[in-house]
Amino acid sequence: QLGAMRSAYRVGNTQAVYTLANKVASNPNANEQQRATANFYVGKIAFDRQDYTAALTALGETIRLSDNEQTAEARYLRAYIYYLQRNLPRAKELTLEANRESSGYPYWVAKCVILLSDIFVEQGDLYNGRAALEALLDNYNEDPEVVAEAQQKLNRVNNMINQGSRLETTDPNRLEMDGGGQ
């Protein structure tokens, strides 16, 4: 049933995923890992459908029942849902927790660092946002897409910092304070 559920998810057959996941979850012979996997796929479908309440419930069960790579992804998705809902303090808390709990899964740690940077930037803390991305780029190179995403976001943060600067830097040997329209 788990193999069929994974296949159904890959081909986008959400009804089959729900049916199979419910069979696995209610099967008295299913172990915790199997129930965690069933909840993981239910959570991913709910996330894809933007049914964040259902996603949080299912992903929470995945986190409670397992500790593997799908758990690391579930932790990331849970934090990301709070970010999407604009609950930045909770998103930040869950992102930091996900990094602690999922340290054995570098891809998900990297995704969490990018999310943490996004949270910092939205909270107006551009320098910590930049520092998070710089640390990631200094220490992670396993997935070129993640590295490219981090570099793109770092460039954006650097532009935001530079635009916010009130220092006049036309001559590299001389700095003048902009009077701010006075």
C-alpha angles and dihedrals in degrees: 000000000000093000091049090048092052091048092048090052093050092053093043098248096147096170091057090048091053092046094048093042091053090050091052094044093050096041108110089209094056114107125221093265092054092048089048090053092049090051091046092059093043087051093049092051091048089049091050089051091048090241091141097171092058091041093053091050095049095041089048089056090049090053092046095049104040148028111204139096095297087053089054090052090047090053091051093047091049091054091044091053090056089048090052090049088054093242091136098169091054092042090052092048092049093045092054090046091049091053091052095045098040101043091129092064107067095184092058092042088054092049089050092051089053090049090048089052090051089052092050091049093050089050089054094251096128096162095056089044089054093044091054092052093044091051090049093050091048093052109029131061104142099108118040093202092055091046091050091048091050092048092049091050091046090054090051093049091048089052090050091050092048093048090051093052115105093198118115107226106172092121110048090210096051134053123195126185112239108235091223094238096312 
